[in-house]
């Protein structure tokens, strides 16, 4: 049996193949993932946002970062160097000679394949005279020639060559190792062992240990687990948390502690600058000794966050720390909302403790809006717009305009808006209108149903209710453009009607008299319409004795009749009904039985068709809901929606929303808040919750809150009528077993028992 041989690459040729493949496996994927994207595209995007977001802090920081960053250049240089090494190795490999060639005795003897035996002998004789060692030739070459001659003339050698490719027969299997021989050389053994020990016993354990230590400290949302436990402790301890307490809990997060997060810093100048900010801010519970609110890192973070909400100027050193605190706050507040939802679910399922109140979770959402916009709770949402200051608000809240919200500002006419904002120049006014037009305007539609049920519109006690909310996002500019168009159309219609009326409206009476008369006329017309509407549902007509048809007068007598007239009316009704019944019987007798049967068949067919149509519609709706859920599970939508206009937020923020159902009377959550992160144009969200266990009418609210803007929240009422659950049928037809079947089964059982007894006796 042939043996096995392992040999290292003495010349290093095979090692170049291995090295080229290894470098290629690194360089090609690294180029795909790490090559800097087109900077022109980012510059064009920022240029398109300049008109609206040019004054935002995040926009100015992004421009400075893109101009001063050398990271893309370094990445390009490193990747180009890797490609240079790869191409050099590939060129080196292409120039290497083939070491292993197929053995061919005809090539050794310089003969064409298929040469005759005489030609082989003649050629061998000539080459042996030339290369024989006794004549001064090379011994190795002569042995090769002799081996080739034997392979072509000896029958056994020829068979070995044809079968194994070697005249000597099957040889040992050779395995080449693509490493140079100097690696296993005894002289270099200590160096190789040192490199292996450093790589696999020091570097690899340190890298894996660092990754593991970091991963166990953070949650899936990259929040420290210690911070999550801190939030859970204080939300359990204080279910009803006001804004001041919430700010203290937020700034006590371990993300702001330098011992837990290296990004947080404590500077020597904090001992001077932080107390100065505390004096300017006023009462912020500095003397509170409750840990961790009294720790220096927590106090500093609280002061920086409150100064951001007050839009105060800080020093350059504190400004960097303030940006870090503000940038981290939205993610921490989202974690606080998640903790509140978890505690609410635990309280609903287990009981035994009070869940966080609805006001606590809504304060978290409101604090997120305040942090993004840099506004205090009591400030006007109009201060989110550029060029608006505190002294300008008096023009807006005057008795003439009464503009307190963004919606009020949008609903104004353009002339009134320009008159109110006269303190702005033409350019500033256009900028304010551009920013206001970019703000979102959300249309919310709700649909209440019970999925996977026969009657999807009948809500029973304990059933799972699904509220499908369709959100449609538009810009404020689209809203007030439509309002202006409708207003102009109404103005044209009003002008045309005034011209048509002409002098008919001119009278010597006073204006207030005309208005009162018009009001009286409208009131009379409304009364007439109401009486007509009440008279529309006419009953089945009956024939009087003279053949005339009476309608509503007989069945619904006027309410102004006296009690004495009632008996007479009753007697007349009885007479009329008797006569009418006789005439009806006469007409009925005229109809044949076949016609009545046909009418009944038609009615039954239409009823069956209607039931079948309803079933098909319910089935299609169920299939659509299932397909929608499967699509939602498979699709991965981008969380890049619309950039938020925020004057003082240091990072680009995307426009996201919270959607949930709440019982505002009991201050409890009905469904957990759903964070809508993919609302670009239209989004459909399903909110599910169990119906109350008691029957009755319930009043809930579907609430949509922004996590970026103040004053754009929406609340829509949701009425819920809960009925009793259907009783389970004890005597269902599928359990009704005929008596004959029961007797047959008993007979089979008795036969089986008798057979088993007979077998026992035989045994």
Helices and strands as residue ranges (DSSP letters): E 4-9, H 13-34, H 39-53, H 57-68, H 71-94, H 105-108, H 117-131, G 133-135, H 139-153, H 155-164, E 173-180, G 181-183, G 186-188, H 189-198, I 199-203, H 204-217, H 225-237, H 243-251, G 254-256, H 270-281, H 296-309, H 316-349, H 358-373, G 381-384, G 390-392, H 393-396, H 406-411, H 414-420, H 426-438, E 440-449, E 459-460, E 464-475, H 476-501, G 502-505, H 511-535, E 542-543, E 549-550, H 552-555, H 564-590, H 593-634, E 657-663, E 668-669, E 674-676, E 682-690, E 696-706, E 714-723, G 733-735, H 739-762
